[in-house]
Amino acid sequence: IAQHEETLEKLCNDMDKIDKHSSLELHEMKTKIEDLKAKLTKDKQKQDQALEYLTDADEESFKEKQQFRFINCLYCFTKMKEN
């Protein structure tokens, strides 16, 4: 996504350098660039949401592992006291 952002930024800069003609081709190019920007923004939001979900899942998994270890230690301690 970062590479595409750079490409889009370069395209936008190049478009600004082009004569300010009101030709149909130039208008179509600008429209395509704007559409790509919108799609890229949407994709980046999806990527950020996925990363947030994975981070939350990792944190939840870590908590579950800690709980399991605690219960396991408690069980072992109880068994030791019984013997």
TIPA-506542 format. One record per atom (N, C-alpha, C, CB): residue number from 1; residue in one letter; atom name; x, y, z. Coordinates in steps of 0.02 Angstrom, whole numbers, m for minus. Glycine has a CB too. Layout:
<rs>
k_r_a_X_Y_Z
NUM_A_CA_X_Y_Z
...
</rs>
This chain:
<rs>
k_r_a_X_Y_Z
1_I_N_42_m59_0
1_I_CA_0_0_0
1_I_C_44_62_0
1_I_CB_m47_0_61
2_A_N_97_61_38
2_A_CA_141_120_41
2_A_C_170_136_m27
2_A_CB_198_108_92
3_Q_N_189_84_m64
3_Q_CA_217_94_m131
3_Q_C_164_125_m177
3_Q_CB_242_27_m160
4_H_N_102_102_m171
4_H_CA_49_130_m212
4_H_C_34_202_m194
4_H_CB_m14_87_m206
5_E_N_41_218_m129
5_E_CA_30_287_m108
5_E_C_83_332_m139
5_E_CB_33_292_m31
6_E_N_145_309_m140
6_E_CA_199_348_m170
6_E_C_186_358_m245
6_E_CB_266_315_m159
7_T_N_164_304_m278
7_T_CA_150_308_m350
7_T_C_94_358_m363
7_T_CB_131_239_m377
8_L_N_42_355_m323
8_L_CA_m14_401_m332
8_L_C_8_473_m319
8_L_CB_m71_383_m285
9_E_N_49_483_m268
9_E_CA_73_550_m254
9_E_C_114_577_m313
9_E_CB_115_551_m190
10_K_N_156_535_m341
10_K_CA_196_555_m399
10_K_C_150_571_m458
10_K_CB_246_500_m418
11_L_N_100_530_m469
11_L_CA_53_543_m524
11_L_C_18_610_m514
11_L_CB_2_487_m529
12_C_N_m3_623_m453
12_C_CA_m37_686_m439
12_C_C_10_745_m451
12_C_CB_m62_688_m366
13_N_N_72_738_m430
13_N_CA_121_792_m442
13_N_C_133_802_m516
13_N_CB_187_776_m406
14_D_N_138_746_m552
14_D_CA_147_750_m625
14_D_C_87_783_m658
14_D_CB_158_681_m655
15_M_N_28_768_m634
15_M_CA_m33_797_m662
15_M_C_m34_873_m652
15_M_CB_m96_765_m631
16_D_N_m10_895_m594
16_D_CA_m8_966_m580
16_D_C_41_1002_m626
16_D_CB_11_978_m507
17_K_N_93_967_m648
17_K_CA_142_997_m692
17_K_C_118_1003_m764
17_K_CB_206_956_m690
18_I_N_70_961_m782
18_I_CA_44_961_m850
18_I_C_6_1026_m861
18_I_CB_m2_900_m864
19_D_N_7_1050_m922
19_D_CA_m32_1110_m940
19_D_C_m102_1104_m913
19_D_CB_m33_1121_m1015
20_K_N_m131_1158_m895
20_K_CA_m198_1158_m867
20_K_C_m251_1155_m922
20_K_CB_m208_1220_m823
21_H_N_m242_1109_m970
21_H_CA_m291_1101_m1023
21_H_C_m353_1069_m994
21_H_CB_m262_1057_m1081
22_S_N_m408_1084_m1024
22_S_CA_m471_1053_m1002
22_S_C_m490_997_m1049
22_S_CB_m528_1105_m997
23_S_N_m440_961_m1073
23_S_CA_m454_908_m1121
23_S_C_m489_850_m1087
23_S_CB_m389_884_m1153
24_L_N_m523_812_m1126
24_L_CA_m560_754_m1100
24_L_C_m512_702_m1071
24_L_CB_m602_722_m1156
25_E_N_m455_691_m1104
25_E_CA_m406_642_m1079
25_E_C_m380_661_m1011
25_E_CB_m348_635_m1129
26_L_N_m364_724_m1003
26_L_CA_m338_748_m938
26_L_C_m391_739_m884
26_L_CB_m315_821_m943
27_H_N_m452_756_m900
27_H_CA_m506_749_m852
27_H_C_m516_675_m834
27_H_CB_m572_778_m881
28_E_N_m512_631_m883
28_E_CA_m519_559_m870
28_E_C_m463_534_m826
28_E_CB_m521_520_m936
29_M_N_m402_558_m840
29_M_CA_m345_537_m799
29_M_C_m354_559_m727
29_M_CB_m279_565_m828
30_K_N_m375_621_m718
30_K_CA_m386_646_m650
30_K_C_m440_606_m614
30_K_CB_m404_721_m651
31_T_N_m492_589_m650
31_T_CA_m546_549_m621
31_T_C_m521_480_m600
31_T_CB_m604_541_m671
32_K_N_m480_449_m643
32_K_CA_m452_384_m626
32_K_C_m407_389_m565
32_K_CB_m412_356_m685
33_I_N_m368_441_m560
33_I_CA_m323_450_m503
33_I_C_m364_459_m439
33_I_CB_m277_511_m514
34_E_N_m416_499_m443
34_E_CA_m459_509_m384
34_E_C_m492_443_m363
34_E_CB_m513_562_m399
35_D_N_m514_404_m413
35_D_CA_m543_338_m397
35_D_C_m492_292_m364
35_D_CB_m570_305_m462
36_L_N_m430_294_m389
36_L_CA_m377_253_m359
36_L_C_m362_276_m288
36_L_CB_m313_257_m402
37_K_N_m363_341_m277
37_K_CA_m351_367_m210
37_K_C_m405_342_m162
37_K_CB_m350_444_m210
38_A_N_m467_345_m184
38_A_CA_m523_322_m142
38_A_C_m516_247_m127
38_A_CB_m591_336_m176
39_K_N_m499_208_m178
39_K_CA_m491_136_m168
39_K_C_m433_121_m121
39_K_CB_m480_100_m236
40_L_N_m378_157_m130
40_L_CA_m320_148_m88
40_L_C_m336_165_m15
40_L_CB_m262_190_m113
41_T_N_m372_219_m5
41_T_CA_m392_238_62
41_T_C_m435_184_94
41_T_CB_m430_305_61
42_K_N_m482_158_56
42_K_CA_m526_105_81
42_K_C_m485_42_98
42_K_CB_m581_88_30
43_D_N_m439_23_53
43_D_CA_m397_m35_65
43_D_C_m352_m26_126
43_D_CB_m354_m50_3
44_K_N_m326_35_134
44_K_CA_m284_49_192
44_K_C_m324_44_256
44_K_CB_m252_119_185
45_Q_N_m386_68_256
45_Q_CA_m429_62_315
45_Q_C_m441_m12_331
45_Q_CB_m495_98_303
46_K_N_m453_m52_279
46_K_CA_m464_m124_290
46_K_C_m401_m156_320
46_K_CB_m483_m159_224
47_Q_N_m343_m136_294
47_Q_CA_m281_m163_319
47_Q_C_m271_m143_392
47_Q_CB_m221_m138_276
48_D_N_m285_m81_408
48_D_CA_m279_m58_478
48_D_C_m326_m96_524
48_D_CB_m292_18_482
49_Q_N_m387_m108_501
49_Q_CA_m435_m146_541
49_Q_C_m411_m218_551
49_Q_CB_m504_m145_507
50_A_N_m384_m248_498
50_A_CA_m359_m316_504
50_A_C_m301_m320_553
50_A_CB_m337_m343_435
51_L_N_m256_m271_549
51_L_CA_m199_m269_595
51_L_C_m223_m260_667
51_L_CB_m151_m212_576
52_E_N_m273_m217_676
52_E_CA_m301_m207_743
52_E_C_m333_m271_769
52_E_CB_m353_m150_742
53_Y_N_m368_m306_726
53_Y_CA_m400_m370_745
53_Y_C_m346_m421_765
53_Y_CB_m443_m398_687
54_L_N_m293_m425_725
54_L_CA_m239_m473_740
54_L_C_m205_m455_806
54_L_CB_m187_m474_684
55_T_N_m195_m391_818
55_T_CA_m164_m369_880
55_T_C_m208_m388_939
55_T_CB_m152_m293_879
56_D_N_m274_m375_932
56_D_CA_m320_m394_986
56_D_C_m320_m469_997
56_D_CB_m391_m370_969
57_A_N_m319_m508_943
57_A_CA_m318_m581_948
57_A_C_m254_m604_983
57_A_CB_m325_m613_879
58_D_N_m197_m573_966
58_D_CA_m134_m592_998
58_D_C_m137_m577_1073
58_D_CB_m75_m554_966
59_E_N_m165_m519_1091
59_E_CA_m170_m502_1162
59_E_C_m216_m551_1199
59_E_CB_m197_m430_1170
60_E_N_m272_m569_1168
60_E_CA_m318_m616_1198
60_E_C_m285_m685_1207
60_E_CB_m382_m623_1156
61_S_N_m248_m706_1156
61_S_CA_m213_m770_1159
61_S_C_m161_m769_1215
61_S_CB_m179_m785_1091
62_F_N_m126_m714_1222
62_F_CA_m75_m707_1274
62_F_C_m108_m713_1343
62_F_CB_m38_m640_1268
63_K_N_m165_m680_1351
63_K_CA_m201_m683_1415
63_K_C_m224_m754_1431
63_K_CB_m261_m636_1415
64_E_N_m249_m789_1380
64_E_CA_m271_m858_1389
64_E_C_m212_m903_1408
64_E_CB_m305_m884_1326
65_K_N_m155_m892_1377
65_K_CA_m96_m932_1394
65_K_C_m75_m919_1467
65_K_CB_m37_m916_1346
66_Q_N_m78_m856_1487
66_Q_CA_m60_m840_1556
66_Q_C_m108_m874_1605
66_Q_CB_m61_m764_1567
67_Q_N_m172_m872_1590
67_Q_CA_m221_m905_1633
67_Q_C_m209_m980_1637
67_Q_CB_m293_m891_1608
68_F_N_m194_m1011_1579
68_F_CA_m180_m1083_1578
68_F_C_m119_m1099_1621
68_F_CB_m169_m1107_1506
69_R_N_m66_m1059_1614
69_R_CA_m6_m1072_1654
69_R_C_m20_m1065_1729
69_R_CB_50_m1023_1633
70_F_N_m59_m1014_1746
70_F_CA_m76_m1004_1816
70_F_C_m115_m1063_1844
70_F_CB_m116_m939_1825
71_I_N_m165_m1085_1806
71_I_CA_m205_m1142_1828
71_I_C_m162_m1205_1832
71_I_CB_m264_m1154_1779
72_N_N_m117_m1214_1784
72_N_CA_m72_m1272_1784
72_N_C_m27_m1269_1846
72_N_CB_m30_m1273_1719
73_C_N_0_m1211_1861
73_C_CA_43_m1204_1920
73_C_C_4_m1218_1984
73_C_CB_74_m1133_1923
74_L_N_m57_m1192_1986
74_L_CA_m100_m1203_2044
74_L_C_m114_m1278_2053
74_L_CB_m165_m1163_2038
75_Y_N_m128_m1311_1998
75_Y_CA_m141_m1383_1999
75_Y_C_m79_m1421_2025
75_Y_CB_m161_m1409_1928
76_C_N_m21_m1404_1998
76_C_CA_41_m1437_2019
76_C_C_55_m1425_2093
76_C_CB_101_m1413_1977
77_F_N_44_m1364_2116
77_F_CA_54_m1346_2186
77_F_C_7_m1387_2230
77_F_CB_43_m1271_2197
78_T_N_m56_m1393_2209
78_T_CA_m106_m1432_2247
78_T_C_m85_m1505_2251
78_T_CB_m175_m1425_2215
79_K_N_m61_m1532_2195
79_K_CA_m39_m1603_2194
79_K_C_21_m1613_2240
79_K_CB_m20_m1624_2122
80_M_N_67_m1564_2241
80_M_CA_125_m1570_2285
80_M_C_104_m1571_2358
80_M_CB_174_m1512_2271
81_K_N_55_m1530_2376
81_K_CA_32_m1527_2445
81_K_C_m2_m1592_2466
81_K_CB_m16_m1469_2455
82_E_N_m35_m1625_2417
82_E_CA_m69_m1688_2432
82_E_C_m19_m1743_2446
82_E_CB_m115_m1708_2374
83_N_N_39_m1740_2415
83_N_CA_90_m1793_2424
83_N_C_131_m1779_2483
83_N_CB_135_m1800_2363
</rs>
